[in-house]
Amino acid sequence: MLRLALNVASTRIVLSEGHTGGDAAGQVIAAFGEFVIAGNFAVGIFVFAILVIINLVVITKGAGRVSEVSAHFTLDAMPGKQMAIDADLNAGILTPEEAKKRRADVAEEADFYGAMDGASKFVKGDAVAGILILAINIIGGIIIGTSQHSLSLGVAAEAYVLLSVGDGLVAQILSLLLSNATAIIVTRVSSTHDMAAHIGVQINLSRACIPVAGVMMIIGLVPGMPNAIFIVAALAAGAAAWFALKSEKTANQTDADAPATAEDAPRTPGVLTAEDVTDYSAVSIQIGYGLIPMIEDGDQSALLSRITSIRRDVSKAMGFVIPGVRIRDDLSLPPNTYRIRIGQAIVAEDMVYPDRKLALPGAMSNRKLKGIEGRDPSFGMEAIWILHHQQPEAEADDHIVVEPDSVIATHLSQMLYQHGYNLLGPDDVQVLLDNLERSSPTLVESVVPKLVPLHTLTSVLRHLLADRIPISDMRRILEGMSEMMGRNMSNQDMAEALRAALAPLLIQQVASLNAPLPLITLAPELEQLLMRSRQQNPNDPLVLDNNLAQTILSALGKVSEDLAAQGRTAIVVVSAPLRRPFAAYLRAHSSDTIVLAINELPDNRPIEVVASLGGNQQLTTQEE
């Protein structure tokens, strides 16, 4: 705007004083008129036209198109970016503060390109204004010179055209610089640097300046060229290369002098360090050397992608953020073996073949496939490890073919559901409380720690997670616990009392809303026998005769396997007093079957009794 104001002022001077000579509009315009175009206004017009074409057609139009397209695609991508941020927030990958900052960055990016799209219109208008000002100066000057100052047409044209072209060239050079600046900003790459630092980093490179200096020096030595100019420019480029090389060496030296971390420290042969015998990862997978190719691609590997997806799904299902999973090789394991650890405890170990696929037989399968016999580690179903070219044959025979990385990921998911309660600590509970405090500050402040200490709340939540009950509804949990604090109840009793209100959260995860719940019941004789046993020893764990226990576990495993093949999850329903000891008994025998009390079933859901355990068996109990 300041330059346009100067244009208006110079136009006034040209039209009012142009008849007096070439110095009428000032020394700058006169110098351009005399030196740049050598006093020939025809040459000036052509030079001016070339500058206008470069400015208007090449730079301004290109920058405007970049701004327009960038703004269009940025606005189109905004919903997807916002959904990705929301998904990461729900999965616990981002904190609320980080999600808020990411949303602000997305909005700022869209605003930037939208604003630059509008700014490019200003730049284009500025170039057009230069053309109009030149035309007004020439036409208006000739009219004023001939009509008011009695100049001949030739004299008036020479005087006013010379001044007008000089004024136009002065304006076009500045307009060209403005257009260049706009184009540089619009076509910048995303970077955390500001624009000056960003350009400085890209220009201040020795590997860019050294070739420039060499080429210019060679041209400067060619006879017939303006040798002095090229040699001086080559020396300047060489000096820039020397300073850039010096700064790069200084930066490398600084990095080399930086203190090394424990992981970067060189290992001394024969010296045992604490890192060699301790691993504080909450969840880790150890793999034999035969499985290393499954993670060689880093974050792009299928196994790591599936594990990330598993973490997100389990975190949503359980209601708290599952810690990151660490994968490390262990040469002490057999080549194709993997081991899952929760904390320091090994919770699962099995074998996969990275060059094969696992084929699970379906209900209609009647062919024996060639391969390595095994079992699906997640559900215990008999399976065959087949070669890749056998997949069409297996699928034609109603086999389900699973990739090896899916086998590991599914097994990890099962272990996280079974042992996830061991991952919840006071720090994780405090994060949940902080999140709830944003929407219900009074509730959190009045319950924790005034009525419910943090360690008590953590213990209750662990008991709920042990039975697969999600803890995502912290509002209802705190409200329920605040009502129980005066009843002298144990942590386990409080968790049991909260189940009736929270069980629907679990049920909606294992069965769709309109599908009937697949229920497994206990035969009346078996349930009565277990109830009598509990009356004799109400505080002791449930103890069954070996034959009866094997019969129940075998029948339960078969029903669960059949339902799993149909994509359904079994739910065992027992009386309320029997639910907790029976669930603990199944959990002790590595069964992840969900056990609900009869009063925890929702009234508005259809049910389907798929099996009854213990109906035709001899029932006996064994007491310790």
Order of alpha helices (4+ residues) and beta strands (2+ residues): alpha-alpha-alpha-alpha-alpha-alpha-alpha-alpha-alpha-alpha-beta-alpha-beta-beta-beta-beta-beta-beta-alpha-beta-alpha-alpha-alpha-alpha-alpha-alpha-beta-alpha-alpha-beta-alpha-beta-beta
